[in-house]
Amino acid sequence: MAFNKDTAKLAKANSFSRKEVYLDKNIQIVLMSLKPGEYIGEETHRAD
C-alpha cells in the first residue's frame, strides 16, 4: 500500500501535537503541530 495524500493539506489542517497519518512495516509518517521555537525532543527507533 502506498501513501498517496496531500501532506501540505494534511499538515495545515492538523492541530494535534502528533498525528500518525500512515504506518506500514517499514515507514511511519507523523504530522506534528509545533509553535515557533518549541522543542520536540528526541525520538529514535532501532532499525531491524
C-alpha positions in Angstrom: 0.0 0.0 0.0 1.4 3.4 -0.9 0.8 6.7 0.9 -0.9 9.0 -1.6 -2.1 12.0 0.3 -1.6 15.8 0.1 0.8 16.2 3.0 0.7 20.0 2.8 -3.1 20.0 3.1 -3.0 17.5 6.0 -0.3 19.5 7.8 -2.3 22.7 7.6 -5.4 21.0 8.9 -3.5 19.3 11.8 -4.0 20.7 15.3 -2.7 17.7 17.2 0.9 17.8 18.7 1.4 14.4 17.0 -0.8 12.6 14.5 0.1 9.4 12.7 -1.2 9.5 9.2 0.4 6.4 7.7 2.0 3.3 9.1 3.3 0.1 7.5 6.1 -2.4 8.1 8.9 0.0 7.0 7.6 3.5 7.5 5.7 5.8 9.8 4.5 9.2 8.7 3.6 11.5 11.6 2.4 15.1 11.4 3.4 17.5 14.2 1.9 20.8 15.2 4.5 22.9 16.9 4.8 26.5 18.0 7.8 28.5 16.7 10.8 27.6 18.7 9.1 24.7 20.5 11.4 21.8 21.4 10.2 18.4 20.2 12.7 16.3 22.0 14.4 13.2 20.5 12.8 10.0 19.4 14.8 7.1 17.9 13.8 3.7 16.8 16.1 0.7 16.4 16.5 -0.4 12.8 15.7 -4.0 12.2 
